[in-house]
Amino acid sequence: MVLQCLGMANAVLVTPVATELCRAVNSSSHHQLQTRSSACLPSLTSRVGASVGRSCSIPALRTSVPRRALVVSATSKSESAVAPAATELSSDSAQKDVLGALSQIIDPDFGTDIVSCGFVKELSIDQATGQVSFQLELTTPACPVKDMFEQQAKEKVSAIPWVKGVDVKMTAQPAKPLIADDVPAGLKKVSNIVAVSSCKGGVGKSTVAVNLAYSLAQMGARVGIFDADIYGPSLPTMVSPDVRVLQMNPETRAIIPTEYLGVKLVSFGYAGQGSAIMRGPMVSGVINQFLTTTDWGELDYLVIDMPPGTGDIQLTLCQVVPLTAAVIVTTPQKLAFIDVAKGVRMFSKLKVPCIAVVENMCFFEGDDKRYYPFGQGSGAQVVQQFGIPNLFELPIRPELSAAGDTGNPEVVVDPQGQVADIFSNIGVCVVQQCAKLRQQVSTAVMYDRAINAIRVKVPGTTEEFLLHPATVRRNDRSAKSIDEWSGEQKLRYTDIAENIEPESIRPMGNYAVAINWPDGFSQIAPYDQLASLERLVDVPEPVPVPENIVASTDSSPIKDAGAAAILSHARRLQT
């Protein structure tokens, strides 16, 4: 099919994927693209995530239940409720023994025991035979340290005097983002989406994106790369898979990524003949088509190689997918800093955290000295001015450039070299920061039934405050509560009962939460709006919870076991 339908008479697509892209762009008009973007723009904020769907009744239990008891399964809870009193006490004592032993296993990176992390599931104790069985549920199926966890768990529990046998089953949750409802089907099993951006061409952004992705893969993560530069795709030059043409599933019409050394790859360069010649709205449509119809499968990290600039295409990328974080690439020149600053401000407005700055082509070494031919300070200036926590300097190395031209990333060609070591450190930073962000978002807003209040701790802040549920519900700003044309309040004060309680609260990225109410209404509450509401001051004491009530693991903050495993593996590689 000739690309005249896209306004490109000089290029021809020859694959089914290209044909499908052409059909999709034709079927969605420019007006539809504007409508989609405008639907996301009112708050100009979004991103990150997966639905955590936390039960509102659980946080209240935290005020009186020991933290380590939170990992006992709901099955154990119901069993203890119907057993005789003497059996309850004995069973509780046995559970405490087992959980106490397991709490001695400390995660080396987070400094937290595996019980508090919520790894222990389905604890079962047969006191008559002394048999103990449980699951250690990790967040990544390919966890490189699961054998270590299994061995330590068996040793610690076996040391309990009354234990005669231990059965440990290692399991893993499928990869999932913090938001699941509004994510395209192909991205529902992607845990973290990391944008690599420079907002300026020629600074080595694609080199950083590709080598970062393969560093994460070497650390044990499941990784994919999406080359979002339609005008000048770099991925086909930098990575040479055996299958250089994207395939399409004939039944689902989903794009199937190609692979190289276990990393999944998608680029416009794999769909047709090189770069495209088309107008901006059409490019946005192609990017939207790639993102929404590609079946990425289960990934721990999807690295997006962002195109230069801060225009339509970049906004489309930031609004279509829930970006977890961004890595900024720059060079020492002042001109590069000016463009990078615009990109950082764009991510800030869209509530996408920038977690690291990579200063490329920073120095070279000779005569046992380090020389900075382009000056110093551009990367440090970005870090200081915008509060980005990490700065990495990449040297000028001919091998790094040559590896990209030959289709083999430098971290693959020389995994023990200086460049690979720097990218390994960048990968560790990405894993740590993404895990931290997910943890902050998952616990930012929770309902405490014991005091009938919504607890709020906005990500990135240390202050926690309380809101009355009725206050939050009455201050909904959607079209159902306020007339969009006149601004008149349609929701009356008396329409909301004073004793209303939320049914569930789940994160909507780095900017808001979705609150489901008993009347069936789903409210989107941005953090900025919650921070501006009237707060509770005189809060009653929490209602005590009986000691024999045990909560399920859903109520405890979820630490990223997969991230911890990847970091541990990375440290072993470095040593």
PEGITA-V913813 format. One record per pair of residues at least 6 apart in sequence whose ideal C-beta (glycine too) atoms are under 6 Angstrom apart, sorted by the first residue. I is the first residue (numbers start at 1). J is the second residue. Records with the same first field share a line. If there is no record, write none. Layout:
# PEGITA-V913813
I = J + J
This chain:
# PEGITA-V913813
1 = 19 + 22
2 = 12
3 = 11 + 13
5 = 22 + 26
6 = 25 + 278 + 282
7 = 278
8 = 277 + 278
11 = 273
13 = 272
15 = 245 + 271
16 = 248
17 = 246 + 248 + 255 + 271
18 = 271 + 272
21 = 286 + 289
24 = 289
25 = 282 + 285
28 = 285
30 = 281
33 = 281 + 284
40 = 319
43 = 526
44 = 349
45 = 351 + 511
46 = 509 + 511
47 = 322 + 323 + 351 + 352 + 509 + 510
48 = 178 + 322 + 324 + 509 + 510
49 = 177 + 178 + 179 + 322 + 507 + 509
50 = 176 + 177 + 178 + 179 + 180
51 = 179 + 180 + 506
52 = 442 + 506
53 = 504 + 506
56 = 447 + 502 + 504
57 = 449
58 = 551 + 555
59 = 446 + 448
60 = 448 + 449 + 450
61 = 545 + 551 + 555
63 = 450 + 542
64 = 544 + 545
65 = 551
67 = 116
68 = 99 + 103 + 115
69 = 550
70 = 551 + 555 + 556
71 = 115 + 120 + 553
72 = 95 + 123 + 550
73 = 122
74 = 552
77 = 550
80 = 88 + 91
94 = 125 + 127
97 = 160
98 = 132 + 157
99 = 115
101 = 156 + 157 + 160
102 = 115 + 120
103 = 113 + 115
104 = 156
105 = 114 + 152
106 = 113
107 = 564
108 = 568
109 = 564 + 567
110 = 559 + 564
117 = 559
118 = 553 + 556 + 558
119 = 136 + 137 + 561
120 = 134
121 = 135 + 137
122 = 134 + 135
123 = 134
124 = 133
125 = 132
130 = 162 + 163 + 164
131 = 165
132 = 157 + 163 + 166
133 = 167
135 = 169 + 171
136 = 149 + 170
137 = 171
138 = 172 + 561
139 = 173 + 560 + 561 + 562
140 = 172 + 300 + 562
141 = 172
142 = 220
143 = 565
144 = 220 + 565 + 569
145 = 565 + 568
146 = 170
150 = 168 + 170
153 = 168
154 = 166 + 168
157 = 163 + 166
158 = 166
174 = 189 + 298
175 = 189 + 191 + 298 + 299 + 300
177 = 183 + 322
178 = 438 + 441 + 507
179 = 322 + 508 + 509
180 = 188
184 = 292
186 = 294 + 295 + 296
189 = 298
190 = 296 + 299 + 302
191 = 300
192 = 301 + 324 + 434
193 = 302 + 321 + 323 + 324
194 = 301 + 303 + 325
195 = 304 + 306 + 323 + 326
196 = 205 + 208 + 209 + 305 + 327
197 = 306 + 326 + 343
198 = 205 + 329
199 = 310 + 339 + 340 + 342 + 343
200 = 308 + 336 + 339
201 = 308
203 = 329 + 331 + 336 + 360
204 = 360
205 = 329
206 = 234 + 305
207 = 404
208 = 329 + 358
209 = 303 + 305
210 = 238 + 409
211 = 409 + 410 + 411 + 423
212 = 426
213 = 223 + 225 + 263 + 303
214 = 409 + 411 + 412
215 = 411 + 423 + 424 + 427
216 = 223 + 301 + 427
217 = 223 + 262 + 263
219 = 427 + 566 + 569 + 570
220 = 566 + 569
221 = 300 + 301 + 566
222 = 299 + 300
223 = 263 + 301
224 = 264 + 296 + 299 + 302
225 = 265 + 303
226 = 266 + 304
227 = 233 + 235 + 267 + 305
228 = 287 + 304 + 305 + 306 + 307 + 317
229 = 307
230 = 268 + 276 + 283 + 286
231 = 275
232 = 275
233 = 267 + 268 + 269
235 = 267
236 = 267 + 269
238 = 404
239 = 260 + 265 + 407
240 = 407
241 = 258 + 260
243 = 258
246 = 255 + 270 + 271
247 = 256
248 = 255
249 = 256
254 = 293 + 295
255 = 293 + 294
257 = 264 + 265 + 266
258 = 265 + 270
266 = 294
280 = 312
283 = 313
284 = 312 + 313 + 316
287 = 316
288 = 320
291 = 320 + 321
307 = 313
310 = 342 + 343 + 346
318 = 350
322 = 509
323 = 352
324 = 434
325 = 353 + 355 + 434
326 = 347 + 352 + 354
327 = 356
328 = 340 + 354 + 357
329 = 358 + 360
330 = 336 + 340 + 359 + 378 + 379
331 = 360 + 361
332 = 362 + 374 + 375 + 378
333 = 374
337 = 378 + 381
340 = 382
344 = 354 + 386
347 = 354
351 = 510 + 511
354 = 388
355 = 433
356 = 390 + 429
357 = 379 + 382 + 383 + 388 + 391
358 = 392
359 = 379 + 393
360 = 394
361 = 396
362 = 393 + 394
363 = 370 + 372 + 395
364 = 371 + 395 + 396
379 = 391
383 = 391
390 = 429
392 = 426
397 = 419
400 = 410 + 419
403 = 409 + 410 + 413
410 = 419
411 = 420 + 423
414 = 420
424 = 570
428 = 567 + 570
431 = 563 + 566 + 567
435 = 560 + 563
438 = 560
440 = 459
441 = 459 + 507
442 = 558
443 = 557
444 = 457 + 459
445 = 456 + 505 + 513
446 = 455
447 = 454 + 502 + 505
448 = 455
450 = 542 + 543
451 = 539 + 540 + 542
453 = 466 + 536
454 = 467 + 469
456 = 465 + 530
457 = 464
458 = 527
465 = 535
466 = 536 + 539
467 = 533
468 = 536
469 = 500 + 501 + 502
470 = 496 + 498 + 500
471 = 533 + 534
473 = 496 + 500
474 = 496
475 = 533
476 = 523
481 = 490 + 491
482 = 489
483 = 490
502 = 515 + 517
503 = 516 + 518
504 = 516
505 = 513 + 515
506 = 514
507 = 513
508 = 514
511 = 526
512 = 524 + 525 + 526
513 = 525
514 = 522 + 524
515 = 523 + 525
516 = 522
